[in-house]
Structures are given as C-alpha cells and as structure tokens.
C-alpha cells in the first residue's frame, strides 16, 4: 500500500474529506443511510473542517467517536465529545444520530451502550488517526489484538500522555487521565473503509515505523495494513522519513 502524500496539512484535509464524503454518499445512495467513525486530536483539524463543509446529507448519517477519557466531561477542553460538538457538529450539522461516550458516566454502562449501537450495522467509513506512539484510538502498545469486544478500558502509556500535553490539551502529564474508554482494533477493522489522516513532523517516526514493520501489537497501527480498504494520507512532514515519492 502506497500512502497518498498530499504536500501540506491543508491539502491532506481536503483529500481525506473528499474521499470520506464520496464513501458516505455512495452508502446513502445504495442503502439510504451511512455510518462513520470520527477521530479527534490536532492532526484531524483540517480533515474535520473540510468534512463538515462537504456536500453530504448529514441527516442520513450516524456518527461514532473512537474514545474518551474516563473522568472527563464534555465541557473539559480535552474532551473528545466537546471537540466534535465544537469542530464538527456545531450549529449546522444535523446528524441522524451521534453515539458519544460519556466520560463521567459508569464506564461499563457506556461501553455496553455504544457497543450495542456499533453492532447494529457495519461502519461505512472510519477516520482513524495514528498517534506518535503508533497507537490507533487509545490502543497504546502493546495493544489488545485478541479481544472481540467493541470497546474496552485501557491504561494510557507515558508516550500517549506526553502527546496530549504536547498538543496543548492538558497543562502537564500529571493532569492527563490514567484511563480511557476506546474502540478496539477488532472493531476498527470491521469498518468497510478506513482513511488515516496523519500530518505533521511529530508523526514522521511513527509513520516510518508503521510502514516498515510487520503487523504487531507493539506497533498498533500496523494492523491497518491488513485491512482490505485502508488509505494512509500524509503531508510532506509526516512522510519525510519515507523513501521520497511525488506529492499528490
């Protein structure tokens, strides 16, 4: 699988959003509705912005998000629920349904709730970022590649916590929650199509490791290489450690 190298984060965001919108519209045309998983974090800013502006009948789309910190409510600056309300849904997007994880609710109850909704029908397109430690969602290494659960509780490793601090979501590593609810690698891999938007120089080492490693739970994002329809989108900085190809 050759990654799509898009030159800049802005161009990357446009390309990913165009591809995601086309997949959603195709699903809506065939079956009358579509289901999407959205990633969050700084690396998804351009993708989310462009997807929000895409020509999609959002009233026919169900949205899931990947993960949430345990003990963090939607009003916290680092909340992924808050992120999606602010950056995607806003005042203009009226979804068929949004399936959120409440970080302040009982974790077992939340996992059962979103797992039940996830299992009702296939996900048409999943936007899955790759972390600086090569995690997908909050599946830090060594990720659980064996579970068939849709959502699990995980302990966040130091590299993951440092990324959250580096992106400005928390003032210090001590402020980052120790645990989160996350969609599992198994559940992610059940999606019909997976698009990974991975810009910025901070991701270059992870990208190189993913592309040069065999599938291993020590490099969680390598599992995406086993998916039949995975596309990796890079900018010039995140692709800098790979053998050079022309930007798209």
Secondary structure, DSSP 8 states (H G I E B T S, - for coil): ---EE-SSHHHHHHHHHHHHHHHHHHHHHHHS-EEEEE--SGGGHHHHHHHHTS---GGGEEEEE-EEETT--TTSTT-HHHHHIIIIITTT---SEEE---TTS-HHHHHHHHHHHHTTS--SEEE----TTS-BTTB-SS---S---SEEEEE--HHHHHHHHHTTSSSSGGGS-SEEEEE-HHHHHTSSEEEEEE-SGGGHHHHHHHHHS-SBTTBGGGGGGGSTTEEEEE-TTTTTTS------
